[in-house]
């Protein structure tokens, strides 16, 4: 196993790799790999033997790093699928928000995770729920659009990451925000937008109390998780609105029944897709399931009409193209293809949302499969 960008040391003589294989087998810490070399030097071993041990050590450490990376990515993907299962069973907004930050913290292994929601009436974004936070002032922060890293994410609808918050001048520092961040002791912060269509509804954060470089794969993974979280928030809000409508419209039984049917159908579709993901289904399984739900033919393709595909990607919704409907499949800003509903010119809002949710699940599957494949290829 080796990194294509790094030179591979010459092969070590037979026997030099044995102590390092034992260290790999028992999962020893990186520091332990220095011991065989130090011991050989202390015993006055020949220079050739010490050089061979050095080469074997470098190879063993590289294998250890790859194995650790694979285990980490497997844990991340497992947390992602568990989150899909958990969110599918939640109907209360507060429970959904708590599950989101708990899973985000677990997903990236950070000290703190937190979520802010936009307040359209005040034109700012406010801290809604935290996990791992210990500072009261931090938990009550409000950020103006463009203020702090979170305000910048909320304003631009783009992810931002900083290795050292207080040394980063890309965003506007304010006394209130900096004081809250200092109270919490945060250093490295990653923020990704929670978006529904064109609208940013909040920001999801993962942060550490020490300097840390968030890798590109981690940023993309948290971005895909944020897309799933935003959909869960939307569903929870929709269900909350429905319960309120049911209470207020007790006399309008027919309207109540229609509304309840819509919500139940949307919930059933969401649960069915989440269950399919958890069973390890693939992209074509999603297409087959949605074909059955919509009573039509749904296909995943990379050759959708360009104009319709770009319109769907820009609007964040499925769009009509002649007698078909096209929903862009994208992840982390990358266009992966489209789900196309063939020969179905008439589509009600519920069915349109079903197609859009299926496209979101498809992007999640493609990203997960690609991450797993890349990890497997590096280890091989």
N, C-alpha and C positions, 0 to 999 in steps of 0.2 A: 504494500500500500504506500503510495507516495503522492506528494503534491506535484502536479505537472510543472509548476513554476519554480520549484526548488530542486537543486542538484541532488542526486541520489548518491550517498557515500558508497565506496567500493565494498563488495561483499566481505564480511568478516570471516576469519578462519573458523573452522568447525569448533564448536564448544563455546565461542565467545558470546553467542546469543542466549545460552541456556539460562543464566541468572535473570535475564530480562524477560524471557518467556514466563518464568515463574512469577515475576513481579506482575506481568500482565494478567496471568491466570488468577491471582488473588486480588486484583484491583488496587494495587499499591498506589500511594500518592506520588506525585512527580518528583518530590525530593528524594524518595527512596531509590530512584534510578541512578543517583550519583554514587551510592555505596559500593557497588562492584568495582568501579573505577578507582575510588579512593582506597579501597582495600588492596587492590593490585599495586597501587603506587606505594602504599605503606609497606607491603611485603617485598618491595624492590623488584617487581616483575619486569621482564624484558620490555623494551620500548614497543616492539611489534605487538606484544600481547595487550599493552595499555591502549595503543592506537586502535586495535581491533575492538576492544571493549567500548571505546569512545564511539566508533562507527555503529556498533550494535545498539548502544544507548540512544543515539539519535534516531535510528530506525524504530526502536521500541517506543520512544516518546511520540513519534509521529503516528504510529498505530494507535497508541493510547488516546491521542487527541482525536483521531477519526472515530474511534469507538465511543468516546464521550460525546462527541457531536451527534452521533447517530442515536445514542440513548436519549440525549436531550430533545432531539427532534421527534422521536417516537413519543416522549412524554408530552410534548407540545401538541402533537396531533391527537393524542388520546384525550387531553384536556379539552381540545376543540370539539371533538365529537361528544364528549360527556356534557359539554355546555349546550350543544344542540338538543340533547335529550332533556336536560334540566329546564331549559327555556321553553321547550315544547309543552311541559306540564305546568307552567306558571301562568297565572291569569292576573295577579295583583302587581301593579306597577312598582311598588316599593320592593317586593320580592324579586322582580325581574332585575331592578337596578342593583340590588345587593349581590345577586348571583353573577351579574356581569363583572363587577369590580373584583369579586373573589376569584373568578376564573381568570381574569386578566392578570392578576397578581401571580396566580399559579402558573399561567401560561408562559410568562417571561421570567419567573423566579425573582421578582423584584421585592424591595422592602415595602413599598407602598403602591397602591393603585387607587385611582379616584376618578370620578366622573362629574362633569359639569354640564348643565343644561342651559340653553339660551332662553333669555327672557325678552320676548319681542316688545313687550310694553315698555321696559326700561332700556332696551337697546344694549344689554350687556349679557354676560354669562356668569352663572353662579355655581358654587360648589354644592352638589346635590347629595353625593354619598361617597364615603371613603372606606378603605380597607388597609389597616396597618398604620393609620395616622394616629399621632399622640398629641398634636398641638391644636388647641381649641381655635386659636386665631386663624390657622390655616384652614380648618374645616368650615369656617364662615366667610371665606373670601368671595368677593365679587370682582370680576375682571371686565373692564371696558373692552370693546372691540379693538384689537390691535395692541392691548396692554398685556405684558407678560407673554410667555410662550403659549399659554392656553388661549389668550385673547387673539393672538396671531393665527392660531389654527382655526378658531371659530370665525375669524374674519375672512381668511383666504381659502378655507375648505381644503387645506393641504396639510399633510403630516409634517411635523417639525421635531427634531431631536437635538439635544444639547448635551455634550459631555461634561460641561461645567457651567451651570446656570448663571452664576454671578460674573463670569468672565465673557459671557456671550452678549454681544451688542447688536444682534440681528433684530431684536424685539425691544419694545419700550419697557424699561424698568420703572416701577413706581415704588414709593416708600411702603405703601400698604401691602402690595403683593410681595415685595422682597422681604419684608418683615415676616410675613406668614411662611414663606419658603424657608427663611433662616430659622424660624422657630421649629419647623419640621426637620431641619437638617438635611434637606434634599440637595443633591449635587447634579446627578445625571437624570434628565427627564425626557421622556418620549410622549408625544401627544398626537393622536389621530382623530380626524373628524367623524362624528356620527351623522350620516347624511341620509335623507330620504328625498330621492330625486335631486332637484337643484338646491334643496334647503338643508342647511346645517342645523341640527337640533341640539347639538352639544359636542363635547370633546371627551374622549377616553384617554386616560394617562396611565403610564407605568413609570415608576421613578425609584432611584436608589440613593442612599445616603453616602455614596462614595462614587468616585469617578468611574465611568463605565462607557464603553463604546457599544451601542446597540447595532447589531449587524443588519444588513439589508434584508435578509430573510426574516428576521424578527420583526422589522418594521412592516413588511408585507403581510406577515402572519397576523399581527395585531390589527392591521387595516382590514383584513378579511373578517376577523373576529368582530370588529366594530360594525361592519356591514350586517352581520348576523344579529348583533346586539341592537342596532337601530331598528331592524325589522321586528324584533321581539318587543321593543319599546312601543313601536307603532301598533302592534297587535294588542298589547296591554292597554294602551290609551284607547284604542278602538273598542275594546271590551268594556272598559270603564265607562266610556260614553254611552255604550249600549245599555249598560245596567241603569245608568241615570235616565236614559230615554224610556226604558221599560217602567221605571217608577213614575215618571211624569205623564206617560201616555197610557195609563191603565184603561181608559175608556176606548182607546183606539186599538181594539184587539187584533184586527186584521193587520194593521201597520206593525204592531208588536210582533206578531207571528212572522211576518215577512223579514223584519229586521233580525230577529233571532235566528231565522233560517240562514240568512246571509253570514252571520257571525259564526254559527256552528259549522257551516260549510268551509269557511275560511280556516277555522280552527282544525277541522278534520284534515284538510289539505296540508296544513302546516305540520300536524302530527305525523301524517303519512310520509311526508318527505323526510322528516327527521328520523323516523323509524327506518326508512330505506337507507339513509346514510349510515346509521348505526349498525345495520346488518352488513355493511361493506358493499353496498350496491354501487354500480358504476354510472357513467353518464347516460348510457343507452337505457339503463333501468329507470332513471329519472324520466327520460323522454317517453318510455313505455307507460309509466305510471300516469304522467300528465295526459298522454293520449287517451287513456281510459277515463280519467276524470273529466276531460273536456269533450269527450265523445268525438274525437277527431284524430288526425295524424300529426304528431309532433316529432320533429327530427332535430338532432344536433348537427350543425354544419359549420364549416369555416368559410363557406362560399355563399353567404347570404348577400342579397342586394346591397351594394355598398352604401347607397343613399339612405335606405331604411335602417341599416345597421348603425351608421353614424348618428342618425337622428335618435335612435333608441339609446345609444350610449350617451349622447348629449343630454337628453331629457330624463334619463333614468326610468323610462317606462317602455312597455311594448308598443310598437307603432304598426299601423296597417300599411301593407304594401300590396296593392291590387286585391286579390282574394285571400291573401295570407296575412299573418301577424308575425312580427319579428321582435324578439327580445334579446338584446345584447348580453353576452356572457363576458364579464370583465372582472379582473382582480388586481388591486393595487395599481390602477391606472393602465393595466395591460389588457388589450382586447384579445380574448381567447377564441371567439366564435359567436354563435347565436343559436337560440332555440327558435325554430320556425313552425308555426301552426298552419298547416296547409288547408286551403280551400274552406276557410271559415270566416267569411267577410263580416258576419255579425258576432260581436263579442261583448257581453255585459261587463261592468266594472269588476265584479267578483272574479270572473274567468280571466280577465286581463291581469288582475293582481296574482292569480294563481300561476299564470305563465311567467310573470316577473319573479315571483318567489322561486319557481323552478329554475330560472336562469341564475339566480343568486346561489342556490344550492349546487348547481352544476359548476359554477366558478369555484366554490369551496372544494368540491370533489377534485377538480382538475389541479388546484393548487396543492391540495393534500397529496394527491398521487405524485405530482411532480416533485414535491419536497421529499417524499419517501424514496422515489426513484433516484434522485440526486444523492441522497444519503447512502443508499445501497451501492450506487456506482462508485462513490468515493471510497467506501470501505473495501469493495472488490479491488 
